[in-house]
């Protein structure tokens, strides 16, 4: 839905291609892409720093957006290139923001300006030419979810639903702590 809206805005709706991945680790997932075949569009994207493989270089991220538009831009980017996972074997949810270093730094700055708190550290994956902001644990993942999805008018439905599910989960250690604290203490 985001890709189609973007393509319609650019006036290239006919360039939207849908396909289903039939093999590999993502088997069974659907993908949608916009195929830019215009040399002029490619030159303009290149001039703006847009390169293949999540390596936007030299692009200046906006500094004068309202907090709501900034949050919407971050949410749109996260919906496209972010990862949100339910608690796994370790019992903690995970989230990753993936992209160019300039974007990840801008994302962290916007989060800090909006919330007054730090979110995490950037990890560089040189072989793939990308940067990752990995978040593991209840506090950081739920804080990110609240910032991105609370009162959001537009969001990728499957990520929004997963975000709501993770927010609704209780931290397993909190319930253990409550149980321990509610037990009567033995008389000495």
N, C-alpha and C positions, 0 to 999 in steps of 0.2 A: 504494500500500500504506500509506503514511503517512496519507493523507487518510482512507482507510477505517478505520484504527485509531483515529484521532482522532474520527471521526464515531461509531464504535461506543462509544468512551469517553463521548462526550456523550449517547449514546442517540438519535442522529439519523441512523442509518445509512440510513434511507429517503431522506434529503435528498441523498445522494451522487449526483451526475450525472456521467456520462462522456460525452465528445464528442471528435470528431476535427476538427482545424482543416483546412478544405478550401481556403483561399485565403490569400494574403498571404505574408509572409516566413517564417512558421512552417509553411507548407503540409506536410501529411503527419504532423505531430506530434499525439500524443494528449494530452488534458488531462483532469484530474479536478477537480471542484469540489464544495464543500459549499454548498448553498443554505440560508441561514438565513431562514426566513420568519416566525418568531415575533417579534412586537413586543417581548416580554420579553427574548429573546436579544439583539436589536438594541440595546435600551436598556442592557443589562448590558455588552455589548461596547463601546458608546459611552462608558459611564461609566468603563470601564477604559482608555480612550484609543485603542481600536481604531477606525480610520477606513479608508475605502476608499483604494486607491491607495498602499499602503505608507507611510502617513503616521501611524504610531502616535505620538500626542502625549501627553506627560505620564505615560506608562506607566513604572512603576518595575521595572526588570529585577531578577531575584533576586540577592541578595547572599550568601545562606547555603547555596548548593548545594555538594555535594561536587565535587571536580575532575572526576570521571567524569560526573556529571549535567550539569555546566556544559558539558563537551565535547560531550555528547550533544545538549544544547539547541542549541549553536552548529552542530553538524553537521546537525541537523534543519532549522534555519533556512537553512543554506547549501545543503542538498539541495533546499529549496523555492525560495529566492530568490537563490542564488548561481550563478555561471557559471564553468565550468572549460573551458579550451580547450587543445588540443594546440598545439605550436609551429607558427606560421604562417610567413609570408614572412620575418619577421625572425628566425626560428629560436629564438624564446623562448616558453615556455608562458605562459598568462595565467589569472588568476582574478579574479573580482569578487564582493564581498559587497555586496548591495544592500538598502536599507531606510531606516528612519527614522534620523535622526541619533543619537537616544538609544540605539538598538540598536547601531549601528556603533561608537559610543564604548564601550559596554558590552562588545562583542565584542573590541575592541582591548585593553581592560583585562584581560579574562579571558585572552587570549592572552599578554599581557605577564606576568601573574601566574603562568601555567603554564610559560612558557619562559624568562622573564627577558630577552626581546628585544622590540624594536619591530617592527611589521609593515609599516606604511605610513601614508599620509595620506589623509584623507577628502576626497572631491570632491563638491560640491553641484551637483545638476542642477535648478535652480529651476523650469524649465518643467514638469518631471514631478513636482515636490515630493518628490524622493527624494535619498538620499545614497548614494555609492558608495565602496567601499574597493577601488581598482584595484591589482592586483598583476601586475607583468610581470617575467618573468625566472626563471631556474632556482632560485636560492637562496630567494627569497620564496615562490614557488608551491609548491616541494617542501616547505618548512618548514610551510606551512599544511596541505598534504595530510597530512604526517606527524602533525601535531597533531590534525587532525580524524578521520582514518581508521585510524590504527594501533590494532589490537586492538578495533576497533569491533564491537559485537554487532549493531547495527542501523544500516543506511545504505541510501540509495537505490541500488539495484544498478547502474544505468547510470553514476552518478557515481562510485561506489566502483571500478568497473572502469576508468573513465577515469583516476581518481586513481592506481590501481596501474600503469596503462600509462605515465603521466607519470613516476612514481617510477622505473620500470624503464629509462626512457630515460637516456642519458648526455648530459651537457652537451657539445655539439660542441667547444667551445674546450678543454675538459679533455683530450680525446683528441688534439687538435692540440698542446697543450702537452706532453703525454707523449711524442708522436712527436718533437718538437723536442728535448726534454731527453734522449731516448735515442740521438739521433744522435751519432756520434763527432765531436769538434771537430777541425777541421783543425790540423795542426801549423804553428806560425809560424816 
